[in-house]
Amino acid sequence: MATQLELIAEQQRQAHLSRNAYVSDSGYGVNNPNALSDGDEKGKGENNGNIGSSEDIQARISNTVKNTYSTNNQYNSNNPNALSDGDEKGKGLTTTIGSQTDINTRTELLSRNIYGSAKQYNSQNLNALSDGDEKGKGEKDGKIGSLTDINVRTESMARNQYNANKGYSSIHPNALSDGDEKGKGENNNLVGSSVDINVRTESVSRNKYGEAKRYPDF
């Protein structure tokens, strides 16, 4: 036998169910009319090609009417509005690339450029070669650098006492110990500059040990 609490609970449940539009025989699910797009505001699920509430459908129709592109005029790589055909809309490759503004700007810039398809800038162009001006520095006829580079190098080499015919090396007098201050390389059993030799000679003369009197090895 049900308790008083259970009886009250059942009464309350029945009262709530009486107000609920969905019951066991008409449960809310994917097939319920109120879940489907059938022209009202309740359902939005796909139904006979429609999706959304009535308001959604009307707004979509309004937006689609204002859209330049549609099923019969899709925007893609072949659409005129995607191609460079002399207007501002498309920039895709045809015989040109870019919008009309792009094309005009490119044409104007190219007209100021001294290089073009007939005169390309490369390693053979005179403006890339060392030919006595300031533009090119690439090797040409044994020369490297701009006119300023060449002049500075010539001026620097004029002050240099060593050159191709008189190179500085281990056998050059200025690299050898020959009694001056320039060279210190061994020469005729001498090592060091004139100052080095004199200091060593003076130091050795003060040393009580020498070649004739070795330091004893205990």
Secondary structure, DSSP 8 states (H G I E B T S, - for coil): ---HHHHHHHHHHHHHHHH-S--GGG--STTSGGGB-SSSSS--B-BTTB-S-HHHHHHHHHHHHH-S-BTTB--STTSGGGB-SSSSS--B-SSS-S-HHHHHHHHHHHHH-S--SSS--STTSGGGB-SSSSS--B-BTTB-S-HHHHHHHHHHHHH-S-BTTB---TTSGGGB-SSSSS--B-BTTB-S-HHHHHHHHHHHHH-S--SSS-----
